[in-house]
Amino acid sequence: MAAPKRRTSKMKQRSRLAAQAWKAPELGTCRKCGAAVPAHTACPHCGTYTTHRGTEVVVKKVD
Ligand SMILES: [Zn+2]
């Protein structure tokens, strides 16, 4: 069986695990109502989706 020639250094292991670590999704803000919304997602608060060009699409109606 193949065995590693060298033990993985603490720095190598820690930097690998840091790269794998879960990070909270970066939230943008809805251009219409200002709520925190993940990118490429319709706003759950006002139900609109705004493209990067500023085109506004109503996805669902909120009462
Ligand atoms: Zn909104």
N, CA, C, O and the ligand as a Tripos MOL2 file, in Angstrom:
@<TRIPOS>MOLECULE
protein
  253   251    64     0     0
PROTEIN
NO_CHARGES

@<TRIPOS>ATOM
      1 N           0.8400   -1.1940    0.0000 N.3       1 MET1
      2 CA          0.0000    0.0000    0.0000 C.3       1 MET1
      3 C           0.8720    1.2390    0.0000 C.2       1 MET1
      4 O           1.9130    1.2790    0.6560 O.2       1 MET1
      5 N           0.4450    2.2420   -0.7340 N.am      2 ALA2
      6 CA          1.2300    3.4810   -0.7960 C.3       2 ALA2
      7 C           1.1870    4.2040    0.5290 C.2       2 ALA2
      8 O           0.1230    4.3910    1.1190 O.2       2 ALA2
      9 N           2.3390    4.6010    0.9830 N.am      3 ALA3
     10 CA          2.4200    5.3260    2.2530 C.3       3 ALA3
     11 C           3.0400    6.6890    2.0090 C.2       3 ALA3
     12 O           3.9310    6.8150    1.1690 O.2       3 ALA3
     13 N           2.5910    7.7130    2.7210 N.am      4 PRO4
     14 CA          3.1730    9.0310    2.5210 C.3       4 PRO4
     15 C           4.6360    9.0580    2.9380 C.2       4 PRO4
     16 O           5.0310    8.4680    3.9430 O.2       4 PRO4
     17 N           5.4300    9.7640    2.1310 N.am      5 LYS5
     18 CA          6.8570    9.8130    2.4220 C.3       5 LYS5
     19 C           7.1370   10.7090    3.6180 C.2       5 LYS5
     20 O           8.0420   10.4620    4.4150 O.2       5 LYS5
     21 N           6.3220   11.7690    3.7150 N.am      6 ARG6
     22 CA          6.5330   12.7180    4.8100 C.3       6 ARG6
     23 C           5.2420   12.9910    5.5450 C.2       6 ARG6
     24 O           4.1540   12.9660    4.9690 O.2       6 ARG6
     25 N           5.3860   13.2500    6.8140 N.am      7 ARG7
     26 CA          4.2560   13.6610    7.6350 C.3       7 ARG7
     27 C           3.8250   15.0640    7.1850 C.2       7 ARG7
     28 O           4.6630   15.9310    6.9390 O.2       7 ARG7
     29 N           2.5130   15.2700    7.0820 N.am      8 THR8
     30 CA          2.0140   16.5940    6.7000 C.3       8 THR8
     31 C           2.3130   17.5840    7.8130 C.2       8 THR8
     32 O           2.0000   17.3310    8.9760 O.2       8 THR8
     33 N           2.9170   18.7090    7.4600 N.am      9 SER9
     34 CA          3.2790   19.6910    8.4850 C.3       9 SER9
     35 C           2.0190   20.3350    9.0740 C.2       9 SER9
     36 O           0.9550   20.3430    8.4560 O.2       9 SER9
     37 N           2.1750   20.8690   10.2810 N.am     10 LYS10
     38 CA          1.0270   21.5050   10.9390 C.3      10 LYS10
     39 C           0.4670   22.6290   10.0950 C.2      10 LYS10
     40 O          -0.7480   22.8000    9.9930 O.2      10 LYS10
     41 N           1.3600   23.3940    9.4910 N.am     11 MET11
     42 CA          0.8980   24.5250    8.6920 C.3      11 MET11
     43 C           0.1340   24.0490    7.4660 C.2      11 MET11
     44 O          -0.9110   24.6000    7.1230 O.2      11 MET11
     45 N           0.6660   23.0160    6.8060 N.am     12 LYS12
     46 CA          0.0220   22.4750    5.6080 C.3      12 LYS12
     47 C          -1.3680   21.9360    5.9520 C.2      12 LYS12
     48 O          -2.3410   22.1930    5.2440 O.2      12 LYS12
     49 N          -1.4410   21.1830    7.0550 N.am     13 GLN13
     50 CA         -2.7140   20.6130    7.4670 C.3      13 GLN13
     51 C          -3.7080   21.7020    7.8670 C.2      13 GLN13
     52 O          -4.8840   21.6510    7.5060 O.2      13 GLN13
     53 N          -3.2170   22.6840    8.6160 N.am     14 ARG14
     54 CA         -4.1260   23.7300    9.0840 C.3      14 ARG14
     55 C          -4.6120   24.6030    7.9440 C.2      14 ARG14
     56 O          -5.7710   25.0170    7.9300 O.2      14 ARG14
     57 N          -3.7310   24.8890    6.9790 N.am     15 SER15
     58 CA         -4.1860   25.7310    5.8720 C.3      15 SER15
     59 C          -5.1600   24.9680    4.9740 C.2      15 SER15
     60 O          -6.0670   25.5670    4.3950 O.2      15 SER15
     61 N          -4.9760   23.6380    4.8530 N.am     16 ARG16
     62 CA         -5.9290   22.8390    4.0890 C.3      16 ARG16
     63 C          -7.2940   22.8410    4.7670 C.2      16 ARG16
     64 O          -8.3200   23.0300    4.1130 O.2      16 ARG16
     65 N          -7.3020   22.6280    6.0960 N.am     17 LEU17
     66 CA         -8.5590   22.5930    6.8320 C.3      17 LEU17
     67 C          -9.2310   23.9640    6.8450 C.2      17 LEU17
     68 O         -10.4580   24.0600    6.8470 O.2      17 LEU17
     69 N          -8.4260   25.0180    6.8550 N.am     18 ALA18
     70 CA         -9.0050   26.3620    6.8250 C.3      18 ALA18
     71 C          -9.6910   26.6140    5.4910 C.2      18 ALA18
     72 O         -10.7220   27.2840    5.4390 O.2      18 ALA18
     73 N          -9.1270   26.0800    4.4100 N.am     19 ALA19
     74 CA         -9.7310   26.2630    3.0930 C.3      19 ALA19
     75 C         -11.0270   25.4700    2.9790 C.2      19 ALA19
     76 O         -11.9290   25.8650    2.2390 O.2      19 ALA19
     77 N         -11.1340   24.3350    3.7170 N.am     20 GLN20
     78 CA        -12.3440   23.5060    3.6700 C.3      20 GLN20
     79 C         -13.4410   24.0310    4.5770 C.2      20 GLN20
     80 O         -14.5990   23.6300    4.4640 O.2      20 GLN20
     81 N         -13.0670   24.9350    5.4830 N.am     21 ALA21
     82 CA        -14.0140   25.3390    6.5300 C.3      21 ALA21
     83 C         -15.2480   26.0090    5.9500 C.2      21 ALA21
     84 O         -15.1830   26.6920    4.9270 O.2      21 ALA21
     85 N         -16.3510   25.8040    6.6090 N.am     22 TRP22
     86 CA        -17.6060   26.4090    6.1890 C.3      22 TRP22
     87 C         -17.5650   27.8940    6.4640 C.2      22 TRP22
     88 O         -17.1440   28.3290    7.5360 O.2      22 TRP22
     89 N         -18.0040   28.6670    5.4950 N.am     23 LYS23
     90 CA        -18.0930   30.1140    5.6890 C.3      23 LYS23
     91 C         -19.5250   30.5270    5.4020 C.2      23 LYS23
     92 O         -20.1860   29.9860    4.5150 O.2      23 LYS23
     93 N         -19.9730   31.4710    6.1540 N.am     24 ALA24
     94 CA        -21.3320   31.9610    5.9570 C.3      24 ALA24
     95 C         -21.4480   32.5800    4.5670 C.2      24 ALA24
     96 O         -20.5310   33.2690    4.1200 O.2      24 ALA24
     97 N         -22.5810   32.3400    3.8700 N.am     25 PRO25
     98 CA        -22.7250   32.9200    2.5410 C.3      25 PRO25
     99 C         -22.6990   34.4400    2.6090 C.2      25 PRO25
    100 O         -23.2510   35.0430    3.5280 O.2      25 PRO25
    101 N         -22.0550   35.0450    1.6310 N.am     26 GLU26
    102 CA        -21.9840   36.4960    1.6240 C.3      26 GLU26
    103 C         -23.2890   37.0390    1.0730 C.2      26 GLU26
    104 O         -23.7090   36.7200   -0.0390 O.2      26 GLU26
    105 N         -23.9070   37.8610    1.8860 N.am     27 LEU27
    106 CA        -25.2100   38.3750    1.5180 C.3      27 LEU27
    107 C         -25.0760   39.7670    0.9180 C.2      27 LEU27
    108 O         -24.3220   40.6070    1.4100 O.2      27 LEU27
    109 N         -25.8170   39.9880   -0.1470 N.am     28 GLY28
    110 CA        -25.9330   41.3240   -0.7020 C.3      28 GLY28
    111 C         -27.1800   41.9790   -0.1270 C.2      28 GLY28
    112 O         -27.8220   41.4250    0.7660 O.2      28 GLY28
    113 N         -27.5170   43.1310   -0.6270 N.am     29 THR29
    114 CA        -28.7320   43.7870   -0.1580 C.3      29 THR29
    115 C         -29.6890   43.9620   -1.3220 C.2      29 THR29
    116 O         -29.2900   44.2480   -2.4510 O.2      29 THR29
    117 N         -30.9650   43.7800   -1.0120 N.am     30 CYS30
    118 CA        -32.0080   43.9880   -2.0200 C.3      30 CYS30
    119 C         -32.0070   45.4630   -2.4090 C.2      30 CYS30
    120 O         -31.9890   46.3440   -1.5500 O.2      30 CYS30
    121 N         -32.0280   45.7200   -3.7230 N.am     31 ARG31
    122 CA        -31.9830   47.1230   -4.1470 C.3      31 ARG31
    123 C         -33.3080   47.8250   -3.8840 C.2      31 ARG31
    124 O         -33.3750   49.0520   -3.8030 O.2      31 ARG31
    125 N         -34.3460   47.0330   -3.7530 N.am     32 LYS32
    126 CA        -35.6520   47.6490   -3.5730 C.3      32 LYS32
    127 C         -35.9450   47.9140   -2.1000 C.2      32 LYS32
    128 O         -36.3050   49.0320   -1.7310 O.2      32 LYS32
    129 N         -35.7940   46.8870   -1.2500 N.am     33 CYS33
    130 CA        -36.1800   47.0620    0.1460 C.3      33 CYS33
    131 C         -34.9920   47.0370    1.0950 C.2      33 CYS33
    132 O         -35.1530   47.3550    2.2730 O.2      33 CYS33
    133 N         -33.7980   46.6690    0.6190 N.am     34 GLY34
    134 CA        -32.6220   46.7310    1.4790 C.3      34 GLY34
    135 C         -32.4180   45.5250    2.3610 C.2      34 GLY34
    136 O         -31.5130   45.5310    3.1960 O.2      34 GLY34
    137 N         -33.2260   44.4830    2.2100 N.am     35 ALA35
    138 CA        -33.0570   43.2810    3.0280 C.3      35 ALA35
    139 C         -31.8190   42.5040    2.5770 C.2      35 ALA35
    140 O         -31.4080   42.6090    1.4210 O.2      35 ALA35
    141 N         -31.2280   41.7290    3.4800 N.am     36 ALA36
    142 CA        -30.0560   40.9140    3.1490 C.3      36 ALA36
    143 C         -30.5000   39.7050    2.3420 C.2      36 ALA36
    144 O         -31.3170   38.9090    2.8060 O.2      36 ALA36
    145 N         -29.9600   39.5670    1.1300 N.am     37 VAL37
    146 CA        -30.3700   38.5120    0.2040 C.3      37 VAL37
    147 C         -29.1150   37.9070   -0.4110 C.2      37 VAL37
    148 O         -28.2300   38.6550   -0.8270 O.2      37 VAL37
    149 N         -29.0020   36.5690   -0.4850 N.am     38 PRO38
    150 CA        -27.8710   35.9890   -1.1990 C.3      38 PRO38
    151 C         -27.9080   36.3620   -2.6820 C.2      38 PRO38
    152 O         -28.9700   36.6570   -3.2290 O.2      38 PRO38
    153 N         -26.7450   36.3450   -3.3210 N.am     39 ALA39
    154 CA        -26.6620   36.7400   -4.7270 C.3      39 ALA39
    155 C         -27.4450   35.7650   -5.6040 C.2      39 ALA39
    156 O         -27.5860   34.5910   -5.2620 O.2      39 ALA39
    157 N         -27.9480   36.2490   -6.7210 N.am     40 HIS40
    158 CA        -28.6880   35.4670   -7.7200 C.3      40 HIS40
    159 C         -29.9260   34.8090   -7.1170 C.2      40 HIS40
    160 O         -30.3170   33.7130   -7.5180 O.2      40 HIS40
    161 N         -30.5360   35.4900   -6.1490 N.am     41 THR41
    162 CA        -31.7000   34.9500   -5.4710 C.3      41 THR41
    163 C         -32.7650   36.0410   -5.3800 C.2      41 THR41
    164 O         -32.4650   37.2050   -5.1170 O.2      41 THR41
    165 N         -33.9980   35.6410   -5.6010 N.am     42 ALA42
    166 CA        -35.0870   36.5900   -5.4420 C.3      42 ALA42
    167 C         -35.2210   36.9630   -3.9700 C.2      42 ALA42
    168 O         -35.0210   36.1280   -3.0870 O.2      42 ALA42
    169 N         -35.5580   38.2100   -3.7180 N.am     43 CYS43
    170 CA        -35.6660   38.6870   -2.3390 C.3      43 CYS43
    171 C         -36.8540   38.0340   -1.6490 C.2      43 CYS43
    172 O         -37.9750   38.1410   -2.1480 O.2      43 CYS43
    173 N         -36.6530   37.3600   -0.5200 N.am     44 PRO44
    174 CA        -37.7890   36.7460    0.1700 C.3      44 PRO44
    175 C         -38.7050   37.7790    0.8220 C.2      44 PRO44
    176 O         -39.8460   37.4720    1.1650 O.2      44 PRO44
    177 N         -38.2120   38.9850    0.9880 N.am     45 HIS45
    178 CA        -39.0090   40.0080    1.6670 C.3      45 HIS45
    179 C         -39.9890   40.6850    0.7130 C.2      45 HIS45
    180 O         -41.1850   40.7600    0.9960 O.2      45 HIS45
    181 N         -39.4830   41.1770   -0.4180 N.am     46 CYS46
    182 CA        -40.3830   41.8960   -1.3230 C.3      46 CYS46
    183 C         -40.6920   41.1020   -2.5960 C.2      46 CYS46
    184 O         -41.5230   41.5330   -3.3960 O.2      46 CYS46
    185 N         -40.0390   39.9500   -2.7980 N.am     47 GLY47
    186 CA        -40.3790   39.0840   -3.9240 C.3      47 GLY47
    187 C         -39.8910   39.5570   -5.2700 C.2      47 GLY47
    188 O         -40.4320   39.1410   -6.2950 O.2      47 GLY47
    189 N         -38.8800   40.4190   -5.3050 N.am     48 THR48
    190 CA        -38.3610   40.8710   -6.5900 C.3      48 THR48
    191 C         -36.9270   40.3970   -6.7730 C.2      48 THR48
    192 O         -36.2100   40.1120   -5.8130 O.2      48 THR48
    193 N         -36.5410   40.3230   -8.0280 N.am     49 TYR49
    194 CA        -35.1680   39.9600   -8.3720 C.3      49 TYR49
    195 C         -34.6100   41.0820   -9.2160 C.2      49 TYR49
    196 O         -35.1980   41.4480  -10.2340 O.2      49 TYR49
    197 N         -33.4830   41.6320   -8.8060 N.am     50 THR50
    198 CA        -32.8740   42.7350   -9.5510 C.3      50 THR50
    199 C         -31.5790   42.2420  -10.1720 C.2      50 THR50
    200 O         -30.6940   41.7590   -9.4650 O.2      50 THR50
    201 N         -31.4600   42.3610  -11.4880 N.am     51 THR51
    202 CA        -30.2410   41.9600  -12.1710 C.3      51 THR51
    203 C         -29.1600   43.0140  -11.9560 C.2      51 THR51
    204 O         -29.4230   44.0960  -11.4320 O.2      51 THR51
    205 N         -27.9440   42.6770  -12.3690 N.am     52 HIS52
    206 CA        -26.8540   43.6270  -12.1750 C.3      52 HIS52
    207 C         -27.0400   44.8810  -13.0250 C.2      52 HIS52
    208 O         -26.4530   45.9230  -12.7310 O.2      52 HIS52
    209 N         -27.8580   44.7840  -14.0850 N.am     53 ARG53
    210 CA        -28.1150   45.9620  -14.9040 C.3      53 ARG53
    211 C         -29.2380   46.8050  -14.3260 C.2      53 ARG53
    212 O         -29.5120   47.9010  -14.8160 O.2      53 ARG53
    213 N         -29.8840   46.3060  -13.2960 N.am     54 GLY54
    214 CA        -30.9430   47.0860  -12.6690 C.3      54 GLY54
    215 C         -32.3290   46.7330  -13.1440 C.2      54 GLY54
    216 O         -33.2990   47.3910  -12.7670 O.2      54 GLY54
    217 N         -32.4430   45.6930  -13.9770 N.am     55 THR55
    218 CA        -33.7660   45.2670  -14.4150 C.3      55 THR55
    219 C         -34.4750   44.5840  -13.2620 C.2      55 THR55
    220 O         -33.9310   43.6690  -12.6430 O.2      55 THR55
    221 N         -35.6600   45.0180  -12.9800 N.am     56 GLU56
    222 CA        -36.3810   44.4830  -11.8350 C.3      56 GLU56
    223 C         -37.4570   43.5120  -12.3050 C.2      56 GLU56
    224 O         -38.2520   43.8370  -13.1870 O.2      56 GLU56
    225 N         -37.4780   42.3360  -11.7210 N.am     57 VAL57
    226 CA        -38.4320   41.3000  -12.0910 C.3      57 VAL57
    227 C         -39.2190   40.9370  -10.8490 C.2      57 VAL57
    228 O         -38.6410   40.5810   -9.8230 O.2      57 VAL57
    229 N         -40.5270   41.0230  -10.9380 N.am     58 VAL58
    230 CA        -41.3510   40.6000   -9.8110 C.3      58 VAL58
    231 C         -41.5310   39.0980   -9.9100 C.2      58 VAL58
    232 O         -42.1310   38.6060  -10.8650 O.2      58 VAL58
    233 N         -41.0200   38.3710   -8.9400 N.am     59 VAL59
    234 CA        -41.0750   36.9120   -8.9730 C.3      59 VAL59
    235 C         -42.3480   36.4230   -8.3140 C.2      59 VAL59
    236 O         -43.0390   35.5550   -8.8480 O.2      59 VAL59
    237 N         -42.6510   36.9720   -7.1720 N.am     60 LYS60
    238 CA        -43.8930   36.5680   -6.5090 C.3      60 LYS60
    239 C         -44.5210   37.7980   -5.8590 C.2      60 LYS60
    240 O         -43.8470   38.7690   -5.5150 O.2      60 LYS60
    241 N         -45.8130   37.7120   -5.7120 N.am     61 LYS61
    242 CA        -46.5300   38.8220   -5.0900 C.3      61 LYS61
    243 C         -46.5910   38.6130   -3.5990 C.2      61 LYS61
    244 O         -46.9310   37.5300   -3.1220 O.2      61 LYS61
    245 N         -46.2590   39.6530   -2.8670 N.am     62 VAL62
    246 CA        -46.3310   39.5920   -1.4040 C.3      62 VAL62
    247 C         -47.5010   40.4580   -0.9820 C.2      62 VAL62
    248 O         -47.5990   41.6200   -1.3770 O.2      62 VAL62
    249 N         -48.3760   39.8980   -0.1880 N.am     63 ASP63
    250 CA        -49.5640   40.6310    0.2410 C.3      63 ASP63
    251 C         -49.2000   41.7490    1.2230 C.2      63 ASP63
    252 O         -50.0810   42.4710    1.6900 O.2      63 ASP63
    253 ZN        -36.5070   43.0990   -1.3750 Zn       64 ZN64
@<TRIPOS>BOND
     1     1     2 1
     2     2     3 1
     3     3     4 2
     4     3     5 am
     5     5     6 1
     6     6     7 1
     7     7     8 2
     8     7     9 am
     9     9    10 1
    10    10    11 1
    11    11    12 2
    12    11    13 am
    13    13    14 1
    14    14    15 1
    15    15    16 2
    16    15    17 am
    17    17    18 1
    18    18    19 1
    19    19    20 2
    20    19    21 am
    21    21    22 1
    22    22    23 1
    23    23    24 2
    24    23    25 am
    25    25    26 1
    26    26    27 1
    27    27    28 2
    28    27    29 am
    29    29    30 1
    30    30    31 1
    31    31    32 2
    32    31    33 am
    33    33    34 1
    34    34    35 1
    35    35    36 2
    36    35    37 am
    37    37    38 1
    38    38    39 1
    39    39    40 2
    40    39    41 am
    41    41    42 1
    42    42    43 1
    43    43    44 2
    44    43    45 am
    45    45    46 1
    46    46    47 1
    47    47    48 2
    48    47    49 am
    49    49    50 1
    50    50    51 1
    51    51    52 2
    52    51    53 am
    53    53    54 1
    54    54    55 1
    55    55    56 2
    56    55    57 am
    57    57    58 1
    58    58    59 1
    59    59    60 2
    60    59    61 am
    61    61    62 1
    62    62    63 1
    63    63    64 2
    64    63    65 am
    65    65    66 1
    66    66    67 1
    67    67    68 2
    68    67    69 am
    69    69    70 1
    70    70    71 1
    71    71    72 2
    72    71    73 am
    73    73    74 1
    74    74    75 1
    75    75    76 2
    76    75    77 am
    77    77    78 1
    78    78    79 1
    79    79    80 2
    80    79    81 am
    81    81    82 1
    82    82    83 1
    83    83    84 2
    84    83    85 am
    85    85    86 1
    86    86    87 1
    87    87    88 2
    88    87    89 am
    89    89    90 1
    90    90    91 1
    91    91    92 2
    92    91    93 am
    93    93    94 1
    94    94    95 1
    95    95    96 2
    96    95    97 am
    97    97    98 1
    98    98    99 1
    99    99   100 2
   100    99   101 am
   101   101   102 1
   102   102   103 1
   103   103   104 2
   104   103   105 am
   105   105   106 1
   106   106   107 1
   107   107   108 2
   108   107   109 am
   109   109   110 1
   110   110   111 1
   111   111   112 2
   112   111   113 am
   113   113   114 1
   114   114   115 1
   115   115   116 2
   116   115   117 am
   117   117   118 1
   118   118   119 1
   119   119   120 2
   120   119   121 am
   121   121   122 1
   122   122   123 1
   123   123   124 2
   124   123   125 am
   125   125   126 1
   126   126   127 1
   127   127   128 2
   128   127   129 am
   129   129   130 1
   130   130   131 1
   131   131   132 2
   132   131   133 am
   133   133   134 1
   134   134   135 1
   135   135   136 2
   136   135   137 am
   137   137   138 1
   138   138   139 1
   139   139   140 2
   140   139   141 am
   141   141   142 1
   142   142   143 1
   143   143   144 2
   144   143   145 am
   145   145   146 1
   146   146   147 1
   147   147   148 2
   148   147   149 am
   149   149   150 1
   150   150   151 1
   151   151   152 2
   152   151   153 am
   153   153   154 1
   154   154   155 1
   155   155   156 2
   156   155   157 am
   157   157   158 1
   158   158   159 1
   159   159   160 2
   160   159   161 am
   161   161   162 1
   162   162   163 1
   163   163   164 2
   164   163   165 am
   165   165   166 1
   166   166   167 1
   167   167   168 2
   168   167   169 am
   169   169   170 1
   170   170   171 1
   171   171   172 2
   172   171   173 am
   173   173   174 1
   174   174   175 1
   175   175   176 2
   176   175   177 am
   177   177   178 1
   178   178   179 1
   179   179   180 2
   180   179   181 am
   181   181   182 1
   182   182   183 1
   183   183   184 2
   184   183   185 am
   185   185   186 1
   186   186   187 1
   187   187   188 2
   188   187   189 am
   189   189   190 1
   190   190   191 1
   191   191   192 2
   192   191   193 am
   193   193   194 1
   194   194   195 1
   195   195   196 2
   196   195   197 am
   197   197   198 1
   198   198   199 1
   199   199   200 2
   200   199   201 am
   201   201   202 1
   202   202   203 1
   203   203   204 2
   204   203   205 am
   205   205   206 1
   206   206   207 1
   207   207   208 2
   208   207   209 am
   209   209   210 1
   210   210   211 1
   211   211   212 2
   212   211   213 am
   213   213   214 1
   214   214   215 1
   215   215   216 2
   216   215   217 am
   217   217   218 1
   218   218   219 1
   219   219   220 2
   220   219   221 am
   221   221   222 1
   222   222   223 1
   223   223   224 2
   224   223   225 am
   225   225   226 1
   226   226   227 1
   227   227   228 2
   228   227   229 am
   229   229   230 1
   230   230   231 1
   231   231   232 2
   232   231   233 am
   233   233   234 1
   234   234   235 1
   235   235   236 2
   236   235   237 am
   237   237   238 1
   238   238   239 1
   239   239   240 2
   240   239   241 am
   241   241   242 1
   242   242   243 1
   243   243   244 2
   244   243   245 am
   245   245   246 1
   246   246   247 1
   247   247   248 2
   248   247   249 am
   249   249   250 1
   250   250   251 1
   251   251   252 2
@<TRIPOS>SUBSTRUCTURE
     1 MET1         2 RESIDUE 1 A MET
     2 ALA2         6 RESIDUE 1 A ALA
     3 ALA3        10 RESIDUE 1 A ALA
     4 PRO4        14 RESIDUE 1 A PRO
     5 LYS5        18 RESIDUE 1 A LYS
     6 ARG6        22 RESIDUE 1 A ARG
     7 ARG7        26 RESIDUE 1 A ARG
     8 THR8        30 RESIDUE 1 A THR
     9 SER9        34 RESIDUE 1 A SER
    10 LYS10       38 RESIDUE 1 A LYS
    11 MET11       42 RESIDUE 1 A MET
    12 LYS12       46 RESIDUE 1 A LYS
    13 GLN13       50 RESIDUE 1 A GLN
    14 ARG14       54 RESIDUE 1 A ARG
    15 SER15       58 RESIDUE 1 A SER
    16 ARG16       62 RESIDUE 1 A ARG
    17 LEU17       66 RESIDUE 1 A LEU
    18 ALA18       70 RESIDUE 1 A ALA
    19 ALA19       74 RESIDUE 1 A ALA
    20 GLN20       78 RESIDUE 1 A GLN
    21 ALA21       82 RESIDUE 1 A ALA
    22 TRP22       86 RESIDUE 1 A TRP
    23 LYS23       90 RESIDUE 1 A LYS
    24 ALA24       94 RESIDUE 1 A ALA
    25 PRO25       98 RESIDUE 1 A PRO
    26 GLU26      102 RESIDUE 1 A GLU
    27 LEU27      106 RESIDUE 1 A LEU
    28 GLY28      110 RESIDUE 1 A GLY
    29 THR29      114 RESIDUE 1 A THR
    30 CYS30      118 RESIDUE 1 A CYS
    31 ARG31      122 RESIDUE 1 A ARG
    32 LYS32      126 RESIDUE 1 A LYS
    33 CYS33      130 RESIDUE 1 A CYS
    34 GLY34      134 RESIDUE 1 A GLY
    35 ALA35      138 RESIDUE 1 A ALA
    36 ALA36      142 RESIDUE 1 A ALA
    37 VAL37      146 RESIDUE 1 A VAL
    38 PRO38      150 RESIDUE 1 A PRO
    39 ALA39      154 RESIDUE 1 A ALA
    40 HIS40      158 RESIDUE 1 A HIS
    41 THR41      162 RESIDUE 1 A THR
    42 ALA42      166 RESIDUE 1 A ALA
    43 CYS43      170 RESIDUE 1 A CYS
    44 PRO44      174 RESIDUE 1 A PRO
    45 HIS45      178 RESIDUE 1 A HIS
    46 CYS46      182 RESIDUE 1 A CYS
    47 GLY47      186 RESIDUE 1 A GLY
    48 THR48      190 RESIDUE 1 A THR
    49 TYR49      194 RESIDUE 1 A TYR
    50 THR50      198 RESIDUE 1 A THR
    51 THR51      202 RESIDUE 1 A THR
    52 HIS52      206 RESIDUE 1 A HIS
    53 ARG53      210 RESIDUE 1 A ARG
    54 GLY54      214 RESIDUE 1 A GLY
    55 THR55      218 RESIDUE 1 A THR
    56 GLU56      222 RESIDUE 1 A GLU
    57 VAL57      226 RESIDUE 1 A VAL
    58 VAL58      230 RESIDUE 1 A VAL
    59 VAL59      234 RESIDUE 1 A VAL
    60 LYS60      238 RESIDUE 1 A LYS
    61 LYS61      242 RESIDUE 1 A LYS
    62 VAL62      246 RESIDUE 1 A VAL
    63 ASP63      250 RESIDUE 1 A ASP
    64 ZN64       253 GROUP 0 **** ****
